[in-house]
Amino acid sequence: MKFGKSLSVNAFKQEHNADSLLIVKNPKNDKLFVTANGTTVAAVSKNYDSSKPAEFVQLILEDTGEILWCLHNPSEENVVGTL
C-alpha cells in the first residue's frame, strides 16, 4: 500500500459535494466508516481521536491500483523542522 495525497475535512466535503460527513459505527464489528450523502466514502483509522485535528489520506493498493480514503489524525511528532 502506498500513501497518496491528503485532503482537509472541508476539501473532502467539497470533493463529495456534501454539507456534512457522518462517522458511522458498524454494529456487527464496531469498525467506523465515513458516509457522505448516504454513501460510504472512507474508512476511519483505528487510532482516530475525534478530539484532535483530522484529515483524509489517500491509500493506494499497489497490486490493483484501487484507491481508498481513510480519516485519521495527522501526526507532527516526527517533524524535525519547518521551512
C-alpha positions in Angstrom: 0.0 0.0 0.0 1.2 3.5 -0.9 0.1 6.8 0.5 -1.3 9.3 -1.9 -2.5 12.9 -1.4 -4.2 14.1 1.8 -7.2 16.4 2.0 -8.6 18.6 4.8 -12.1 17.7 6.0 -13.5 20.7 4.2 -11.8 19.8 0.9 -13.1 16.2 1.3 -16.6 17.5 1.8 -16.3 19.6 -1.4 -14.9 16.6 -3.3 -18.1 14.7 -2.4 -20.5 17.7 -2.7 -21.6 17.2 0.9 -22.5 19.7 3.6 -21.6 17.2 6.2 -19.9 13.8 6.7 -21.1 11.2 9.2 -18.9 8.9 11.1 -20.9 5.7 11.5 -20.2 2.6 13.6 -20.8 -0.8 12.0 -22.9 -2.6 14.6 -21.6 -6.1 13.6 -17.9 -5.3 14.2 -17.7 -1.9 15.8 -15.5 -0.5 13.0 -16.0 3.1 11.9 -16.6 4.5 8.4 -17.5 7.8 6.9 -20.5 8.5 4.8 -21.4 11.4 2.5 -25.0 11.8 1.2 -25.8 8.2 2.2 -22.7 6.7 0.5 -19.7 5.2 2.2 -16.7 7.3 1.2 -13.9 6.4 3.6 -12.7 4.2 6.4 -11.7 5.5 9.8 -8.2 4.8 11.3 -8.4 2.5 14.3 -6.4 5.2 16.2 -8.7 8.1 15.2 -9.4 10.5 18.1 -12.3 13.0 17.4 -10.8 15.5 19.9 -7.7 16.0 17.7 -7.3 17.6 14.3 -8.3 15.3 11.4 -7.7 14.9 7.7 -8.3 12.3 5.0 -5.4 10.4 3.4 -5.5 8.5 0.2 -4.3 4.9 0.3 -3.4 3.2 -3.0 -3.3 -0.6 -3.2 -0.2 -1.4 -5.2 -1.4 -4.7 -6.6 -4.7 -3.4 -8.0 -4.3 0.4 -8.1 -7.6 0.8 -6.1 -7.8 4.0 -4.1 -9.2 4.1 -0.6 -9.7 7.0 1.7 -9.1 7.0 5.4 -9.9 9.6 8.1 -7.1 9.9 10.6 -5.3 12.3 12.9 -2.2 13.8 11.2 0.9 13.5 13.4 3.6 16.1 13.8 5.7 14.0 16.2 8.2 13.2 13.5 8.5 16.8 12.2 12.1 18.0 12.7 11.8 21.4 11.2 9.7 24.0 9.3 10.8 25.8 6.2 
